[in-house]
Amino acid sequence: MATEKSMTVKILRETHKVSDEVKDNLKQFNKDKKSILEALKEGEQTIAQLSKATGMDRAKTLYITMSLAKFGFVAVGKVDDMDEYFTYKLKTK
């Protein structure tokens, strides 16, 4: 028997459709997230290095990396030798 909560969710899904643009943006974000996480498996990298490794522009790479840091996937590493750029690494559990 369906509960009241599951019926509410069903009604909301039917009445509040997600646009194709939002779905496409989420798919692209997930692809970009995966490519950054894959690149970080090689070791600590700066935004410039991640950008080169993933083929994304630096602004997009920075945005996604900061999102990953905010939600606990990525941690800030050390500062490079010239004290200009931070490195980023996969967060260990």
DRENNU-540400 format. One record per residue (C-alpha): residue number from 0; residue in one letter; y, x, z. Coordinates in Angstrom, 2 decimals, always signed. Layout:
N
ATOM     n   res     north      east        up
ATOM   NUM     A         Y         X         Z
...
***
This chain:
93
ATOM     n   res     north      east        up
ATOM     0     M     +0.00     +0.00     +0.00
ATOM     1     A     +3.41     +1.35     -0.94
ATOM     2     T     +5.76     +2.09     +1.87
ATOM     3     E     +9.38     +0.99     +1.94
ATOM     4     K    +10.53     +4.59     +1.51
ATOM     5     S     +8.42     +5.19     -1.59
ATOM     6     M     +9.68     +1.94     -3.11
ATOM     7     T    +13.28     +3.05     -2.49
ATOM     8     V    +12.63     +6.36     -4.21
ATOM     9     K    +11.02     +4.57     -7.14
ATOM    10     I    +14.02     +2.25     -7.50
ATOM    11     L    +16.43     +5.18     -7.32
ATOM    12     R    +14.52     +7.08    -10.01
ATOM    13     E    +14.68     +4.07    -12.29
ATOM    14     T    +18.38     +3.37    -11.76
ATOM    15     H    +19.83     +6.90    -11.47
ATOM    16     K    +18.75     +8.86    -14.51
ATOM    17     V    +19.39    +12.60    -14.75
ATOM    18     S    +21.11    +13.59    -17.98
ATOM    19     D    +19.40    +15.86    -20.47
ATOM    20     E    +22.25    +18.36    -20.08
ATOM    21     V    +21.55    +18.71    -16.35
ATOM    22     K    +17.82    +19.12    -17.01
ATOM    23     D    +18.53    +21.80    -19.63
ATOM    24     N    +20.90    +23.64    -17.29
ATOM    25     L    +18.27    +23.68    -14.55
ATOM    26     K    +15.62    +24.98    -16.95
ATOM    27     Q    +17.95    +27.78    -18.08
ATOM    28     F    +18.87    +28.67    -14.49
ATOM    29     N    +15.17    +28.91    -13.58
ATOM    30     K    +14.50    +31.18    -16.57
ATOM    31     D    +17.43    +33.42    -15.61
ATOM    32     K    +16.33    +33.44    -11.97
ATOM    33     K    +12.84    +34.49    -12.97
ATOM    34     S    +14.10    +37.31    -15.20
ATOM    35     I    +16.32    +38.70    -12.41
ATOM    36     L    +13.48    +38.54     -9.88
ATOM    37     E    +11.17    +40.26    -12.36
ATOM    38     A    +13.74    +43.01    -12.94
ATOM    39     L    +14.12    +43.53     -9.19
ATOM    40     K    +10.38    +44.14     -8.85
ATOM    41     E    +11.13    +47.55    -10.41
ATOM    42     G    +13.33    +48.42     -7.41
ATOM    43     E    +16.92    +48.15     -6.22
ATOM    44     Q    +19.47    +47.62     -8.98
ATOM    45     T    +23.19    +47.03     -9.39
ATOM    46     I    +24.62    +44.03    -11.22
ATOM    47     A    +25.24    +46.23    -14.28
ATOM    48     Q    +21.63    +47.39    -14.30
ATOM    49     L    +20.33    +43.84    -13.85
ATOM    50     S    +22.59    +42.65    -16.64
ATOM    51     K    +21.24    +45.29    -18.99
ATOM    52     A    +17.62    +44.64    -17.97
ATOM    53     T    +17.88    +40.87    -18.44
ATOM    54     G    +20.23    +40.76    -21.41
ATOM    55     M    +22.65    +38.44    -19.61
ATOM    56     D    +26.36    +39.07    -19.33
ATOM    57     R    +27.58    +40.50    -16.03
ATOM    58     A    +29.39    +37.37    -14.82
ATOM    59     K    +26.27    +35.24    -15.23
ATOM    60     T    +24.10    +37.93    -13.67
ATOM    61     L    +26.46    +38.16    -10.68
ATOM    62     Y    +26.54    +34.37    -10.24
ATOM    63     I    +22.77    +34.00    -10.28
ATOM    64     T    +22.19    +37.05     -8.08
ATOM    65     M    +24.65    +35.72     -5.49
ATOM    66     S    +22.88    +32.35     -5.60
ATOM    67     L    +19.57    +34.10     -5.02
ATOM    68     A    +21.08    +36.03     -2.12
ATOM    69     K    +22.49    +32.85     -0.61
ATOM    70     F    +19.10    +31.16     -0.65
ATOM    71     G    +17.14    +34.16     +0.64
ATOM    72     F    +15.40    +35.49     -2.46
ATOM    73     V    +17.50    +38.66     -2.76
ATOM    74     A    +19.01    +41.01     -0.18
ATOM    75     V    +21.89    +43.42     -0.49
ATOM    76     G    +20.69    +46.99     -0.57
ATOM    77     K    +22.79    +50.10     -0.25
ATOM    78     V    +26.00    +51.21     -1.94
ATOM    79     D    +25.66    +53.55     -4.93
ATOM    80     D    +26.54    +57.26     -4.74
ATOM    81     M    +30.16    +56.71     -5.77
ATOM    82     D    +30.70    +53.91     -3.21
ATOM    83     E    +31.54    +51.43     -5.99
ATOM    84     Y    +28.61    +49.07     -6.43
ATOM    85     F    +26.09    +47.41     -4.18
ATOM    86     T    +22.46    +47.37     -5.12
ATOM    87     Y    +20.28    +44.30     -4.75
ATOM    88     K    +16.60    +44.11     -3.91
ATOM    89     L    +13.91    +41.52     -3.40
ATOM    90     K    +13.97    +40.20     +0.12
ATOM    91     T    +10.84    +41.00     +2.07
ATOM    92     K     +9.41    +38.38     +4.35
***
